[in-house]
Amino acid sequence: MKSNNLNFSGGPGALPASVLDEAREAVVSLPETGLSVLGMSHRSAWFLGILDEAERNLRELLGVPERYAISFLQGGSSLLFATIPMNFATSVFARPEYVNSGYWSSRASAEAKRVCNSRIAWDGKPGGFRELPALHELAVSRNAAYLHYVSNETVEGLQFAVPETKPEVPFIVDMSSDFLSRPLTAGQFAMVYAHAQKNLGPAGVTVALIDREMLARIPAGLPHILDLRTQVEHRSNYNTPPVFSIYVLTLVTRWLRSEIGGLAAMQLINEAKARRLYGTLDAMGGAVKVHAGRPWRSQMNVAFTFGDERLDRAFIASASEHGIVGLEGHRSLGGLRASLYNAVTLSAVETLCEALAEFGLRHG
Ligand code: PMP
């Protein structure tokens, strides 16, 4: 039988069981209003309270200073790939720079190229996207508009450490696949963004933390909906926001605060899960290959292969007998990928490791 607990999908993926229970109830009738959450007006006092709470909980969990605006946006991270250069790369003298470290950062830089004269600060493609650069050692122009990178490459399973110091050039970071998985020093970044469908909730909403200093650089004349000031000024209620997604995101932030005990505790759990899975894969010797080079292994996405498509497919079939789902690698890379987002429990990872060990024995 398939189970939400054993969903290792790259996203949308697993959500905490208690959140799913509350969301199920809310679809029929919200305890606070007696109405379905799906029919709640985005102008209702109830929803304005949810928006306030979502922002408050994120500020508290991540230690976000007041200097940063928090917006709940639509269009996914892909729309921000386009709107970030439209908003912040407006001077011909200050080009934005991009780190190409995998599938998603390459998508971001390709989009920027369509909008402005961006530059690639580092390219991991020739090396097959198996490693990451040291960000503070990159030769980035002092007057670059910003440096963009993806903190966790969801497809290849590569993850940057959180920078320890504030860089000279504004850092703009796509944290779609590791936001809320570990503590963050928000003050190091000019802007951080993450769509919901990994660690935050269902697809439909994208969170952006933006230093107000950056907002002051936005040129006049952009269409309102593409101008990042608009949702800040309208408290994420300029047009109809995805009420349900933002509601579930709020439930997830409550879960992180009260059941998990904050992001330092979440990080410890995530470290234990990743250690367990990588340990199992490493113990299988040459039978499996992890895509990422060791120092850059992600705690969120583990991309690996048995080195033979038939064996990869056979493992997916054998894991499904244990109720495990979502192990297919991304279409651009193939192979297998186990995503260990916040709601995937250590016990689910144990089940996956047992399935791997059993399969390894059977196939030598
Ligand atoms: N960035 C990263 C790191 C991602 O993993 C993804 C999708 N999985 C995207 C951006 C694209 O996001 P969206 O589908 O919300 O546009």
Residues whose N, C-alpha, C, O or C-beta is under 5 A from the ligand:
A	BS01	PMP	G75 G76 S77 S78 L79 W104 V150 N152 T154 D174 S176 S177 H195
